[in-house]
Amino acid sequence: MIGTRTLDALVVGVVLLVVWEALFAWAGAVAITPPLATFRYAIGLLGSGFFWSNAAATMEAFAAALAIAAVGGVALGIALGLRRFASDVAEPILASLYTIPKVTLYPVMLLVFGLGISAKVAFGVIHGIVPITLTTLAAVKAIPPVYVRAARAMRLTPWQTAVRVLAPAALPEIVGGLRIGFSITLLGVLIGEMFASQRGLGFLILNGIGSHNVPMTTAVTLLVIVFAVAANGALLMLDRR
Amino acid sequence: MSRRAAIQCTRIAIAIIGVGLLEALCRSGIINERTMIPPSEMAGAMIGLLASGEITGDIARTFSTVALAFVIAVALGFATGAVLHEFRRARRAADPLLASYYAVPVFVFYPLLVALFGLNILPLVAIGVLAAAPAMTIGTLTGFDRVPRVLRKVARAHRLGAARTLFLVVLPAAMPGLLGGLKLALAYAFIGVIAGEFILSSGGLGYGIAFAYDSFDNRGMYGRMLFVLLVAIVANGILAAWETRLLHRRTRA
């Protein structure tokens, strides 16, 4: 017997595949490849060195961007969250930074950092650092003041306070913030690759359009989605623990 | 000076110092003129573009696309949220989809949408809807979840019909969640449309920025950029102020 939950999940999966198949039936092979052909093509891609060198280019930029955004965002969030006044001043500024279309800033990144990996990294960072800072800030603000007073009573240094008291107390929210930051940073890096790059998965997707290589575009899109959803699922599980 | 005024003043001071610093760096040549033009010139370029009517067509095109995407996304997102709220099982099945939806860089669908609809306004509307609708669905679910059960009981005690229950009781009580959804939906629709124009399009403000970048027209690029950023910040500020007032009234009541 399978449970209703598994059954429901299966139904959702089947519905998604049917929608995909329907899109193919409607638009035809010039726009999108059907599920089965895409899976086959994607498996072929996974066996090719060509795909992995592009995936490595994306992952390299993404890992660097995520590391900078995570460390910077958490540090900034803790530093601001501890000061009521500073966080009241900064929060709306950060919130409006979060809602501006940062794509428009990409040319500035290119002009400042030049064509290459550092512009992609910087672009990923400006996407990811703001939501991570905002969630950390909110989490630190919500820490009961008695914890901070206890830390002061024990004469912990600011560094010890941050590492031993604040970070553990705010950990669940910080993990949630990192989950959001993860996907937004990935988005930033991919958009950067779509606009001005010669390597990477974003480049492959857009290049597939330019050269009418529909199976390539569909398959790489699928692989990016699978990666993002799998990573998100892993972080969600971490979040629940 | 009250605390709120002090906060406002500090915020304005930070903005002035930031812009002033950028201006000084550009004027002194520490930041190369080919990299960035001074903020005062950006503002001048923006006013010039607006006054000459050069970007009027782009503005109309981009904002009508955003507006269309936003309206569709809100209607679709709200309807989906309301239906999911009613059917527990559908909601439980959809929950993992909603939780991981924004992990998918929705933007990867844009090239596919261009292939589906052709290079016109439709893929831009579609990407705006794809980016914005789930935020509205999540906002609707959050809002409906927070409607106190006693309010629904009151509605039943007054023998209100389904429509009147919805408009007189449920919607006002769900307002904070709905407003959060609206705010995000607007921002995401705007981001999606501009990003789409930027990467692959034949017109609009995002396209204008990319085109100016490609043709080394720094004044045109920074003027348009400033305009887009100002519009986004002002729109977000208005919605945020509305939200604060609403929450304020609620806590007083």
Interface residues (C-beta under 8 A of the other chain):
Chain A: T4 R5 D8 A9 V11 V12 L23 A27 V30 A31 I32 F85 D88 V89 P92 I93 A95 S96 Y98 T99 I100 P101 K102 V103 T104 L105 Y106 P107 V108 L110 L111 V112 R179 I180 F182 S183 L186 L187 L190 I191 M194 F195 G202 I205 L206 G208 I209 V214 T217 T218 T221 V224 I225 A228 V229 A231 N232 G233 L236
Chain B: A6 I7 T10 R11 I14 R34 T35 M36 R89 R92 A93 A94 P96 L97 A99 S100 Y102 A103 V104 P105 V106 F107 V108 F109 P111 L112 V114 A115 L116 K183 A187 F190 I191 I194 A195 F198 I199 L200 G206 I209 A210 Y213 M221 R224 M225 V228 L229 A232 I233 N236 G237 A240
